[in-house]
Amino acid sequence: MAVRAAVLPAVGSPLEITGIELPDPGPGQVRVRLAAAGVCHSDLSLSDGTMRVPVPAVLGHEGAGTVVAVGEGVTHVAPGDGVVLNWAPSCGACHACSLGEVWLCAKALSGTGDVYARTTGGTDLHPGLNVAAFAEETVVSAACVLPVPGGVPLTDAALLGCAVLTGYGAVHHSARVRQGETVAVFGVGGVGLSALQAARIAGASQIVAVDVSAEKEELARAAGATDYVVASDTTARDIRGLTGKQGVDVAVECAGRAVSIRAAWDSTRRGGRTTVVGIGGKDQQVTFNALEIFHWGRTLSGCVYGNSDPAVDLPVLAGHIRAGRLDLGALVTERISLDGIPAAFENMLAGKGGRALVVF
């Protein structure tokens, strides 16, 4: 059966909206009809080669939909169930999984090398980050689907698959923001907006949002920011000026750029914590001198997928949504069709918006 999808024919090439042929689900597989998919900056990183995956591929890793069919041995979901796609399923057996660090699973992306579908012309296709959500339907490993928590609309649930887990987890699992602490979030995209809401939920006393665009201030304040700084050469100084010249307790960097990582580090107080969520290229070199590392006593840490365990965290997030503490709709700046994905990529390159949501 042919469905429409956004195909990346080669690294650096424009996406092509075209028909693909999906097989029936085999043992341990699930076929899902997508309700929505978020357009994430990580998809852009795949398309330009910052992150390497086999091509040609169908991109899209943040999505939700309805189970159409299941293969032999699948018991945790059934046709008609609403599911969230999990692009980084853990194997449960590697060293990281044995430590409980499932977000670092050594085999999480092993499915990207599989051939999961073909173009209508017969070309083999790989599933981007395992789930190939930029398509009307997809076939994934059963480990890549989790039931949609009760009380969460299916379309909105797509955002739980990456932006919300990452932003919320960066604040609660990686940075471990405590009641009354001050926080700065660098980058007001989908992940940054989620991090701002998470900081508010954690009880941060002051939340500073930082972005290159002045136009995002309204979005940031709606998500929980108490202050807004337009990024410049004086960003760190500006943030210290807002915090009694001390700097914030925690900085969360969501852009993946050397200049913003360095600014986030410089914006934290002595003994503060900087968490880097953004995915940058190898050319983004960040330098520190040995004396400042000693003197400032700060902690700098990476953060993968929000250091989250989706199976554990999705019910927690659903509780915040039902209680009105977490607003998924606030992350969406535009709702588009499948055909609008290439333009959404251009918007990301231009630094516009928070999250484009593809509604099928």
Sequence and secondary structure as in RCSB ss.txt:
>XXXX:A:sequence
MAVRAAVLPAVGSPLEITGIELPDPGPGQVRVRLAAAGVCHSDLSLSDGTMRVPVPAVLGHEGAGTVVAVGEGVT
HVAPGDGVVLNWAPSCGACHACSLGEVWLCAKALSGTGDVYARTTGGTDLHPGLNVAAFAEETVVSAACVLPVPG
GVPLTDAALLGCAVLTGYGAVHHSARVRQGETVAVFGVGGVGLSALQAARIAGASQIVAVDVSAEKEELARAAGA
TDYVVASDTTARDIRGLTGKQGVDVAVECAGRAVSIRAAWDSTRRGGRTTVVGIGGKDQQVTFNALEIFHWGRTL
SGCVYGNSDPAVDLPVLAGHIRAGRLDLGALVTERISLDGIPAAFENMLAGKGGRALVVF
>XXXX:A:secstr
 EEEEEEE STTS  EEEEEE     TTEEEEEEEEEEE HHHHHHHTTSS   SSEE   EEEEEEEEE TT  
S  TT EEEE SS   SSSHHHHTT GGG TTTTGGGGS  EEETT  EEB TTSS  SBSEEEEEGGGEEE  T
TS HHHHGGGGTHHHHHHHIIIIIS   TT EEEEE  SHHHHHHHHHHHHHT SEEEEEES GGGHHHHHHHT 
SEEEE STTHHHHHHHHTTTS EEEEEE S  HHHHHHHHHHEEEEEEEEE S   TT      HHHHHHH  EE
EE SGGG  HHHHHHHHHHHHHTTS  GGGG SEEE GGGHHHHHHHHHTT  S EEEE 
